[in-house]
Amino acid sequence: DFMAKVSVPDFRSSWEMVGNANEVLEKFALQFKKQEDAVAAVIDFLGMQPCDGTGHIKPGEGGKKPHMLHLSGVFVGGTNVLARAQVAAQGDASGVLLKIAVRSDDPDVSRMVADCIR
């Protein structure tokens, strides 16, 4: 495992501090029927720590609106990594759309983490 689950006390300020110089943006269509399953899978794929209570969808909200997931971790070698993932159910129940932004101080690490989605 190349990622340690490490919380940050204030995700938003950490996100802004890292800045977008090494940000990687990706979109994926995931083959999950339920938004909740997709959120759990993204956390699992990346091996990162959910922040600010975003690791679960509130009861009754699944599929109704996009869910924003905030994740933090430390990549092997000590590089801090942050990710913001929007998980949205597709209206026709054909799956789930994932939009993810990964930030770190190393562009190669940001790319590797984004490429962990499958």
C-alpha positions in Angstrom: 0.0 0.0 0.0 1.4 3.4 -1.1 -1.0 5.6 0.9 -1.4 6.2 4.6 -4.8 7.4 5.7 -4.1 10.7 7.4 -6.7 13.3 8.4 -6.3 17.0 8.0 -8.0 19.2 10.6 -9.4 21.7 8.0 -9.8 20.2 4.5 -10.8 23.4 2.8 -7.9 25.4 4.0 -5.5 22.6 3.3 -6.9 22.3 -0.2 -6.4 26.0 -0.8 -2.9 25.9 0.6 -1.7 23.1 -1.7 -3.1 25.1 -4.6 -3.8 23.8 -8.1 -0.3 23.8 -9.7 -0.1 20.0 -9.6 -3.9 19.3 -9.8 -5.1 16.4 -11.9 -8.8 16.4 -13.0 -10.5 13.3 -14.3 -14.0 12.0 -15.0 -15.1 8.4 -14.8 -18.3 6.4 -15.4 -18.4 3.8 -12.6 -20.4 0.6 -12.9 -22.2 0.9 -9.6 -26.0 1.0 -9.3 -26.0 2.9 -6.0 -24.2 6.1 -5.1 -23.4 4.8 -1.7 -21.5 1.8 -3.2 -19.5 4.1 -5.5 -18.5 6.4 -2.5 -17.2 3.4 -0.6 -15.4 2.1 -3.7 -13.6 5.4 -4.3 -12.4 5.5 -0.7 -11.2 1.9 -1.1 -9.5 2.5 -4.5 -7.5 5.5 -3.2 -6.8 4.2 0.3 -7.3 7.7 1.7 -9.0 9.1 4.8 -12.5 10.7 4.3 -12.6 14.2 5.9 -15.4 16.3 7.4 -17.9 13.4 7.6 -18.0 13.1 3.8 -17.3 9.3 3.8 -21.0 8.5 4.0 -24.1 9.8 2.2 -26.8 11.0 4.6 -29.7 8.5 4.9 -32.4 9.3 2.3 -30.1 11.4 0.1 -28.6 8.6 -2.0 -29.1 9.3 -5.7 -31.0 12.5 -5.2 -28.0 14.9 -5.6 -24.3 14.7 -6.2 -22.2 13.8 -3.2 -18.9 15.6 -2.5 -16.2 13.4 -0.9 -13.1 15.0 0.6 -10.1 12.7 1.1 -6.6 13.1 2.5 -3.6 10.9 2.8 0.2 10.7 2.7 1.8 9.0 -0.3 4.9 6.9 0.2 7.9 9.2 0.6 5.9 11.7 2.7 3.9 13.6 0.0 0.6 14.9 1.3 -2.3 14.2 -1.1 -5.8 15.7 -1.1 -8.7 14.7 -3.3 -12.2 16.1 -3.9 -14.5 13.7 -5.6 -18.0 14.4 -6.8 -20.1 11.2 -7.0 -23.4 11.6 -8.9 -26.0 9.0 -9.8 -26.8 9.0 -13.5 -30.5 9.7 -14.1 -31.1 6.5 -16.1 -29.7 4.3 -13.3 -27.0 3.1 -15.7 -24.2 3.8 -13.2 -22.5 6.6 -11.3 -20.4 9.5 -12.6 -17.2 10.5 -10.7 -15.4 13.8 -11.1 -12.2 13.8 -9.2 -9.6 16.4 -8.5 -6.3 15.3 -6.9 -3.8 17.8 -5.4 -0.3 17.3 -4.0 3.1 18.9 -4.1 4.2 16.4 -6.8 2.5 16.2 -10.2 3.5 12.6 -10.6 1.9 11.6 -7.3 -1.3 13.5 -8.3 -1.4 11.6 -11.6 -0.7 8.2 -9.9 -3.5 8.7 -7.4 -6.0 9.7 -10.0 -5.1 6.7 -12.0 -6.0 4.4 -9.1 -9.7 4.7 -10.1 -10.9 1.6 -12.0 
